[in-house]
Amino acid sequence: MISLLLDTNLLIGKPDLSVLGVPMEEIETCTSILCYAELMDGEFDSDALTAARAVIEMAGARETLGDGLPFGASELAAYRAVCTATVRGGRSLTRARRMDMMIAATALANGLTLATRNADDFAAVKDVVPVVAL
């Protein structure tokens, strides 16, 4: 069984899980409430079509994946480890990167593999959090 935490970019359009080479019935997927927060940003886009798509994507993701894993005390403890790995890996903790690291910490705290379309965003933490590119 493989358990994946889907990054925000995988909530937009269906990810191709077949690249994992594992039967679909052996793959569990979930996401973080933080990914929904990132996805929600699109709802406030000045372009009405972009905003409408974001609302539809959010509804579809929540229907498929549920409410999302919370960011609580165990995720906060994991966040320290993820941030340490990020800095030691030579990357700065920019405001944009902090949200990614909080999502990675959610995967770490819950024993999940982080699935993303942008594995390079998580290159500095790959020794701490399992990451797979889809």
C-alpha positions as CSV (number, residue, x, y, z in Angstrom):
1,M,0.0,0.0,0.0
2,I,1.3,3.5,-0.8
3,S,-0.3,6.5,0.9
4,L,0.1,9.8,-0.8
5,L,-0.5,13.4,0.3
6,L,-1.3,15.3,-2.8
7,D,0.3,18.7,-3.2
8,T,-1.9,21.7,-4.3
9,N,-0.8,21.4,-7.9
10,L,-2.2,17.9,-8.1
11,L,-5.7,19.1,-7.0
12,I,-5.9,20.9,-10.3
13,G,-6.7,18.2,-12.9
14,K,-6.4,14.5,-12.1
15,P,-2.8,13.2,-11.3
16,D,-1.6,10.3,-13.3
17,L,-1.1,7.7,-10.6
18,S,-0.3,5.0,-13.1
19,V,3.3,6.2,-13.3
20,L,3.8,4.7,-9.8
21,G,3.5,1.2,-11.3
22,V,1.2,0.1,-8.4
23,P,-2.3,-1.2,-8.8
24,M,-4.8,1.6,-8.2
25,E,-6.4,-0.3,-5.3
26,E,-3.1,-0.1,-3.5
27,I,-2.9,3.7,-3.6
28,E,-4.5,5.9,-0.9
29,T,-4.7,9.6,-1.5
30,C,-5.4,12.5,0.8
31,T,-4.4,16.2,1.0
32,S,-3.8,18.9,3.5
33,I,-6.1,21.6,4.6
34,L,-3.2,23.9,3.6
35,C,-3.5,22.8,0.0
36,Y,-7.1,23.8,0.1
37,A,-6.1,27.2,1.4
38,E,-3.6,27.6,-1.5
39,L,-6.2,26.4,-4.0
40,M,-8.7,28.9,-2.5
41,D,-6.5,31.8,-3.6
42,G,-7.7,31.3,-7.1
43,E,-11.2,32.1,-6.1
44,F,-10.2,35.7,-5.6
45,D,-8.6,36.1,-9.0
46,S,-9.6,39.2,-10.8
47,D,-10.5,37.1,-13.9
48,A,-14.0,35.7,-13.4
49,L,-13.3,32.5,-15.4
50,T,-10.2,31.7,-13.3
51,A,-12.1,32.3,-10.1
52,A,-15.0,30.1,-11.3
53,R,-12.6,27.3,-12.2
54,A,-11.0,27.5,-8.7
55,V,-14.4,27.1,-7.1
56,I,-15.1,24.1,-9.2
57,E,-11.7,22.5,-8.6
58,M,-12.1,23.1,-4.8
59,A,-15.5,21.4,-4.8
60,G,-14.2,18.4,-6.8
61,A,-11.1,18.0,-4.6
62,R,-13.1,18.1,-1.4
63,E,-15.7,15.7,-2.7
64,T,-12.9,13.2,-3.7
65,L,-10.4,13.8,-0.8
66,G,-12.5,15.0,2.1
67,D,-11.7,17.9,4.4
68,G,-7.9,17.6,4.3
69,L,-5.5,16.7,7.1
70,P,-5.2,19.5,9.7
71,F,-2.0,21.3,10.6
72,G,-1.7,20.7,14.4
73,A,0.9,20.0,17.0
74,S,2.6,17.0,15.4
75,E,2.8,18.8,12.1
76,L,4.3,21.8,13.8
77,A,7.0,19.6,15.3
78,A,7.7,18.1,11.8
79,Y,7.8,21.6,10.4
80,R,11.0,22.2,12.4
81,A,12.7,19.2,10.9
82,V,11.6,20.2,7.4
83,C,12.8,23.8,7.8
84,T,16.1,22.6,9.2
85,A,16.6,20.3,6.1
86,T,15.6,23.2,3.8
87,V,18.2,25.6,5.3
88,R,20.9,22.9,5.4
89,G,20.1,22.1,1.8
90,G,21.0,25.6,0.8
91,R,17.6,27.0,0.3
92,S,16.1,30.0,2.0
93,L,12.8,30.0,3.8
94,T,10.9,32.5,1.6
95,R,7.3,33.2,2.3
96,A,6.2,31.1,-0.7
97,R,8.4,28.2,0.3
98,R,7.1,28.2,3.9
99,M,3.7,27.0,2.7
100,D,5.3,24.2,0.8
101,M,7.3,23.2,3.8
102,M,4.2,23.2,6.0
103,I,2.6,20.8,3.4
104,A,5.8,18.6,3.5
105,A,5.6,18.7,7.3
106,T,2.0,17.4,7.2
107,A,3.2,14.5,5.0
108,L,6.1,13.8,7.4
109,A,3.9,13.9,10.6
110,N,1.4,11.5,9.1
111,G,3.8,9.0,7.6
112,L,2.8,9.9,4.0
113,T,4.7,10.3,0.7
114,L,4.3,13.8,-0.7
115,A,3.1,13.7,-4.3
116,T,3.7,16.8,-6.5
117,R,4.2,18.0,-10.0
118,N,7.1,20.1,-8.8
119,A,9.5,17.8,-7.0
120,D,12.3,20.4,-7.3
121,D,10.3,22.5,-4.8
122,F,11.0,19.8,-2.2
123,A,14.5,18.7,-3.3
124,A,16.1,20.0,0.0
125,V,13.8,17.8,2.1
126,K,13.8,14.6,0.1
127,D,15.9,12.9,2.8
128,V,13.4,13.8,5.5
129,V,10.1,13.4,3.6
130,P,9.5,10.9,0.8
131,V,8.6,12.8,-2.4
132,V,7.3,11.4,-5.7
133,A,6.8,13.4,-8.9
134,L,3.6,12.8,-10.8
